[in-house]
Amino acid sequence: MQQADQEFLHGMVAQLDETIKKLVIEEREVSIKIGAGRVEELREFWKQELSEEEEKFFRMTLDHWDKILIRIWARSKRAHHTRAEVGHTFMKLNFNKEA
């Protein structure tokens, strides 16, 4: 891999780490606003632990802050996944250099 590509990946790692930190703060702030009980209900919904009927009813109860928290979780999941992929790429690069 070329030096420019490696620098790009390092920059991506830094940006992803910063994004993850911001999302953790946002999640904490929104969770405080909506309360622990509602957060737990949203986690069950997020993890698809509700029956089809429960999910249908639950969707009708979602308000603005509920949707914001779900979006934060989705963004966080994507950021963590991408960060892991970049880390995996670096691991392969280092393994190939040593071999």
C-alpha positions as CSV (number, residue, x, y, z in Angstrom):
1,M,0.0,0.0,0.0
2,Q,1.3,3.4,-0.9
3,Q,2.2,6.0,1.7
4,A,-0.7,8.3,0.7
5,D,-3.1,5.5,1.2
6,Q,-1.7,4.7,4.6
7,E,-2.0,8.4,5.6
8,F,-5.6,8.5,4.4
9,L,-6.4,5.5,6.6
10,H,-4.7,7.1,9.6
11,G,-6.7,10.2,9.0
12,M,-9.9,8.1,8.7
13,V,-9.1,6.4,12.0
14,A,-8.6,9.7,13.8
15,Q,-11.9,11.0,12.3
16,L,-13.8,7.8,13.2
17,D,-12.4,7.9,16.8
18,E,-13.6,11.5,17.1
19,T,-17.0,10.7,15.7
20,I,-17.4,7.8,18.1
21,K,-16.5,10.0,21.1
22,K,-19.1,12.6,20.0
23,L,-21.7,10.0,19.5
24,V,-21.1,8.6,23.0
25,I,-21.7,12.1,24.4
26,E,-24.8,12.7,22.3
27,E,-26.2,9.3,23.4
28,R,-25.6,10.2,27.1
29,E,-27.3,13.6,26.7
30,V,-30.4,12.2,24.9
31,S,-30.7,9.2,27.2
32,I,-30.8,11.6,30.2
33,K,-33.6,13.6,28.4
34,I,-35.8,10.7,27.8
35,G,-35.1,8.6,30.9
36,A,-33.7,5.2,31.6
37,G,-37.0,3.4,31.3
38,R,-37.7,4.7,27.8
39,V,-34.1,4.0,26.8
40,E,-34.5,0.4,27.8
41,E,-37.8,0.1,25.8
42,L,-35.9,1.6,22.8
43,R,-33.1,-0.9,23.2
44,E,-35.6,-3.8,23.0
45,F,-37.0,-2.2,19.9
46,W,-33.5,-1.6,18.4
47,K,-32.4,-5.2,19.1
48,Q,-35.7,-6.4,17.5
49,E,-36.8,-8.2,20.7
50,L,-40.4,-7.2,20.3
51,S,-43.1,-9.2,18.7
52,E,-44.5,-8.0,15.4
53,E,-47.6,-6.7,17.2
54,E,-45.6,-5.0,19.9
55,E,-43.3,-3.4,17.4
56,K,-46.2,-2.1,15.3
57,F,-47.7,-0.4,18.4
58,F,-44.3,0.8,19.6
59,R,-43.6,2.5,16.3
60,M,-46.7,4.7,16.9
61,T,-45.3,5.9,20.2
62,L,-41.9,7.1,18.9
63,D,-41.3,10.8,19.4
64,H,-38.6,13.2,18.2
65,W,-36.0,12.3,20.9
66,D,-36.7,8.5,20.5
67,K,-35.9,8.8,16.8
68,I,-32.8,10.9,17.5
69,L,-31.4,8.2,19.9
70,I,-32.1,5.5,17.4
71,R,-30.2,7.5,14.7
72,I,-27.3,8.0,17.1
73,W,-27.2,4.2,17.7
74,A,-27.3,3.6,13.9
75,R,-24.5,6.1,13.3
76,S,-22.4,4.6,16.2
77,K,-22.9,1.1,14.8
78,R,-21.7,2.2,11.4
79,A,-18.7,4.1,12.8
80,H,-17.6,1.2,14.9
81,H,-18.0,-1.2,12.0
82,T,-15.9,1.1,9.7
83,R,-13.3,1.6,12.4
84,A,-13.0,-2.2,12.8
85,E,-12.5,-2.6,9.1
86,V,-9.8,0.0,8.9
87,G,-8.1,-1.6,11.9
88,H,-8.3,-5.0,10.2
89,T,-6.7,-3.5,7.0
90,F,-3.8,-2.2,9.1
91,M,-3.4,-5.6,10.7
92,K,-3.2,-7.2,7.3
93,L,-0.6,-4.6,6.1
94,N,1.6,-5.2,9.2
95,F,1.3,-9.0,8.8
96,N,2.3,-8.8,5.1
97,K,5.3,-6.5,6.0
98,E,6.5,-9.0,8.6
99,A,6.1,-12.1,6.3
